[in-house]
Amino acid sequence: MRGTWPAPRFAQLGAFRVAYRDLGAPDGPPVLFVHGLGSSGLSWSRNVARLGARHRLIVVDLPGCGDSAKPPYRYTLGFFARRLLRLLDHLGVERPVWAGHSMGAHIAMLAALEHPERVRALLLSAPAGFERFTEAHASFLRRTVTPDWVRRQKPRDFKANLEVAFHSVPPEAENLVARRFRMRGPELEGYAHAFSRCVHAMLDAPLWERLPELRPPVLAIYGEDDRLIPNRWLTPHHTTRSVAEAAVARIPRARLVMLPRAGHMVHFERPTRFDEEATRFLDALETPVPVPVPVPMSRPAAGRD
């Protein structure tokens, strides 16, 4: 998979050198793909062939991740959303569909709330931001997920993390953590800092109360066997379905799809089924809605009332 993944292009966005891939149909409707926590655009590599048949796909590595620069910065979800808007400006893209996985979906929803004129629709894979945490839970996560905790992760921890993220780990998933195995020195320091800050950033940007404000069409796709949403240690009484259904019910134009035999990496684990649902959603956005033509009332015949 990595062998066919194209080399990145780069955009200098202020102090940040951001990596991205511009794939698919160059003149097609644009879709911006945003990866999840600690990942990279490579996580979408099993989806781009099908989804790029009729759409232009802009697949980004967020600052602190993948091939993008990893400076020590106080990352927030708002920062990521604004940097993505600058990338779209750089590419001359006005109003794409935003496709996000997990934290990337959280960022996409925040962009839709703060800049609705720049978001055509939301295609969300296992979105974060639907779950609610108590302040005690949030404090625990902030204390636990530190840069040092990230740096101390061993290969056996990566393997365990993969097993938690999937219903059944596909062989291609090894590519998702291969770069992390190789990280040393400043790159590892930057990645560990960004990972920790991203966890804090999600906790600092709760969405539950604002979900009814989302205006674009939304498709949310979860795996039925997601073991990361909800957090099984902090909220064991919730299920993925209960969290997803409660949140989607609050969004005016949202639809939920639950895919069987799939975990948190639902788009990577079940790419064909995910792409089928995504394609129907994307195609519907380009299908004109018929406008009813008013039928004039017939005039009554002479002599009748």
C-alpha positions in Angstrom: 0.0 0.0 0.0 2.7 2.5 0.9 4.5 1.7 -2.3 1.5 3.1 -4.3 0.9 6.0 -2.0 2.1 9.1 -3.9 4.8 11.4 -2.6 3.4 14.5 -0.8 3.1 18.0 -2.1 3.8 20.8 0.4 2.1 24.1 1.2 3.9 26.7 3.4 1.0 28.0 5.5 2.5 30.7 7.7 5.1 29.0 9.9 3.8 25.5 9.1 4.9 23.3 6.2 1.8 21.2 5.5 1.9 18.0 3.4 -1.0 16.9 1.3 -1.9 14.8 -1.7 -4.2 16.1 -4.5 -5.8 13.0 -6.1 -8.7 11.8 -8.1 -10.6 13.7 -10.8 -9.0 17.1 -11.0 -12.2 18.8 -12.2 -14.5 16.8 -10.0 -16.3 18.2 -6.9 -13.7 18.6 -4.2 -13.5 16.5 -1.0 -11.0 17.4 1.8 -9.9 14.3 3.9 -8.8 14.8 7.5 -7.3 11.9 9.4 -7.6 11.0 13.1 -5.5 11.3 16.2 -1.8 10.4 15.7 -2.5 9.2 12.2 -1.9 10.6 8.7 -3.5 10.9 5.3 -2.3 7.4 4.6 -5.2 6.1 6.6 -7.5 7.0 3.6 -5.3 5.1 1.1 -7.8 2.3 0.8 -10.6 4.7 -0.2 -9.1 7.1 -2.7 -9.3 4.8 -5.8 -13.1 4.4 -5.7 -13.9 7.9 -4.2 -11.6 9.6 -6.7 -13.3 8.3 -9.8 -15.6 11.3 -9.9 -14.2 13.6 -7.2 -11.1 15.6 -6.5 -9.6 14.3 -3.2 -7.4 16.6 -1.1 -5.8 14.3 1.5 -3.9 16.2 4.2 -1.4 15.4 6.9 -2.2 17.7 9.8 0.6 19.7 11.4 2.4 17.4 13.8 1.6 14.3 11.8 2.7 12.3 8.8 4.9 14.3 6.4 3.9 17.7 7.8 6.2 19.8 10.0 6.1 19.0 13.7 7.0 22.1 15.6 6.2 22.4 19.4 2.9 24.3 19.2 -0.1 24.7 21.4 -2.4 22.9 18.9 -6.2 23.3 19.2 -9.0 22.0 16.9 -9.7 25.6 15.9 -6.0 26.0 14.8 -6.3 22.9 12.7 -9.6 24.1 11.1 -8.0 27.5 10.3 -4.9 25.9 8.8 -7.1 23.6 6.6 -9.0 26.7 5.4 -5.7 28.3 4.4 -4.8 25.1 2.6 -8.0 25.3 0.7 -7.3 29.0 -0.2 -3.9 28.0 -1.4 -5.5 25.4 -3.7 -8.3 27.7 -4.8 -11.0 25.4 -3.3 -13.9 27.3 -1.9 -16.5 24.9 -0.5 -15.6 21.2 -0.4 -17.1 18.3 1.3 -15.1 17.7 4.5 -14.5 14.0 5.2 -13.0 13.3 8.6 -12.1 10.3 10.7 -12.4 10.4 14.5 -10.6 13.6 15.6 -10.6 14.7 11.9 -14.4 14.5 12.0 -14.4 16.6 15.2 -12.3 19.2 13.3 -14.6 19.1 10.3 -17.7 19.7 12.4 -16.0 22.6 14.2 -15.2 24.1 10.8 -18.8 23.7 9.7 -19.9 25.5 12.9 -17.4 28.4 12.6 -17.2 28.7 8.8 -20.4 27.2 7.4 -19.9 29.0 4.0 -16.8 26.8 3.5 -18.3 23.4 4.1 -20.5 21.8 1.5 -21.3 18.6 3.5 -19.8 16.4 6.2 -18.7 12.8 5.6 -17.8 11.5 9.0 -16.0 8.2 9.8 -16.3 7.1 13.5 -16.5 10.8 14.5 -15.1 12.0 17.8 -17.0 14.8 19.4 -20.3 12.9 19.9 -19.2 11.6 23.3 -19.6 13.6 26.5 -17.0 13.5 29.3 -17.4 14.7 32.9 -14.7 17.1 34.1 -13.3 14.3 36.2 -12.9 12.1 33.1 -11.4 15.0 31.1 -8.9 15.7 33.9 -7.8 12.1 34.0 -7.2 12.0 30.3 -5.2 15.2 30.4 -3.0 13.9 33.2 -2.5 10.5 31.5 -1.8 11.4 27.8 1.4 13.4 28.1 4.3 13.7 25.6 6.3 11.4 27.8 3.6 8.7 27.8 3.6 8.9 24.0 7.4 8.6 23.7 7.4 5.6 26.0 5.1 3.5 23.7 6.8 0.3 22.6 6.2 -1.8 19.5 4.0 -4.1 21.6 1.9 -1.1 22.5 1.4 -0.2 18.8 0.2 -3.8 18.1 -2.2 -3.6 21.0 -3.5 -0.2 19.8 -4.1 -1.7 16.3 -6.0 -4.6 17.8 -8.3 -2.2 19.7 -8.9 0.0 16.6 -10.1 -2.9 14.4 -12.6 -5.7 14.5 -10.1 -7.8 12.6 -6.7 -6.2 11.8 -6.0 -6.3 8.0 -2.4 -6.9 7.0 -2.2 -3.4 5.4 -2.7 -1.8 8.8 0.9 -2.4 9.7 1.7 0.5 7.2 -0.2 2.9 9.5 2.3 2.5 12.3 5.5 1.9 10.3 6.6 5.5 10.4 6.0 5.7 14.1 8.4 2.7 14.5 11.1 4.7 12.8 10.7 8.0 14.6 13.7 9.3 16.5 15.0 12.6 17.8 13.2 15.8 16.9 10.5 14.1 14.8 9.5 11.9 17.7 9.6 14.8 20.1 7.3 16.8 17.8 4.9 13.9 17.2 4.7 13.1 20.9 3.9 16.8 21.7 1.3 17.0 19.0 -0.4 13.7 20.0 -0.7 14.9 23.6 -1.9 18.4 22.6 -4.5 16.9 20.3 -6.1 14.9 23.1 -6.3 18.1 25.2 -7.7 19.9 22.2 -10.6 17.5 21.7 -11.5 17.8 25.4 -11.3 21.6 25.2 -13.8 21.7 22.3 -17.0 19.8 23.3 -19.6 19.7 20.5 -22.7 18.2 22.1 -24.5 21.4 22.8 -23.7 22.8 19.4 -24.7 19.8 17.3 -28.2 21.3 16.5 -26.4 24.2 14.9 -24.8 22.1 12.2 -26.5 23.0 8.9 -24.8 21.0 6.1 -25.9 17.4 5.2 -24.1 14.9 7.4 -23.4 11.2 6.9 -21.9 9.5 10.0 -20.5 6.0 9.6 -19.5 3.9 12.5 -18.3 0.3 12.9 -20.6 -1.8 15.1 -17.5 -3.1 16.9 -15.9 0.3 17.6 -14.0 -0.2 20.9 -12.7 3.4 21.1 -16.0 5.3 20.9 -17.3 5.4 23.6 -14.3 5.1 26.0 -14.9 1.7 27.5 -13.0 2.5 30.7 -14.6 5.8 31.5 -18.2 5.2 30.2 -18.7 1.5 30.2 -22.5 1.8 30.4 -22.6 3.4 26.9 -22.4 1.7 23.5 -21.2 2.9 20.1 -24.8 2.8 18.8 -26.3 4.6 21.8 -23.7 7.4 21.5 -24.0 7.7 17.7 -27.8 7.6 17.7 -28.2 10.2 20.4 -25.8 12.6 18.6 -27.2 12.1 15.1 -30.7 12.8 16.4 -29.5 16.3 17.4 -28.2 17.2 13.9 -30.9 18.5 11.5 -29.8 16.9 8.3 -27.8 13.8 9.5 -28.0 10.1 8.7 -26.3 7.3 10.6 -24.9 4.1 9.1 -23.5 1.3 11.3 -21.3 -1.2 9.5 -21.0 -4.8 10.9 -17.7 -6.4 11.4 -15.8 -3.1 11.7 -14.1 -1.3 14.4 -13.0 2.3 14.9 -11.0 2.4 11.6 -14.2 1.6 9.8 -13.2 3.3 6.5 -9.9 1.3 6.4 -11.3 -2.0 7.6 -14.4 -2.1 5.4 -13.3 0.2 2.5 -15.8 -1.2 -0.1 -18.8 -0.8 2.1 -17.7 2.5 3.4 -17.1 3.8 -0.1 -20.5 2.6 -1.3 -22.2 4.6 1.4 -19.9 7.6 0.8 -20.5 7.5 -2.9 -24.3 7.5 -2.6 -24.0 10.5 -0.2 -21.6 12.4 -2.5 -23.6 11.7 -5.6 -26.8 12.9 -4.0 -25.2 16.2 -3.3 -24.7 16.7 -7.0 -28.2 15.6 -8.0 -30.5 18.6 -8.5 -33.6 18.5 -6.4 -36.7 18.7 -8.6 -38.6 21.9 -8.1 -42.4 21.4 -8.0 -44.1 23.2 -10.9 -47.3 24.8 -9.7 -50.4 23.6 -11.6 -52.8 26.4 -12.4 -56.3 25.9 -11.0 -58.9 25.2 -13.7 -61.6 27.8 -14.1 -65.1 26.6 -13.3 -67.4 25.9 -16.2 -69.9 28.6 -17.0 -73.1 28.4 -15.0 -71.5 26.5 -12.1 -70.5 27.9 -8.7 
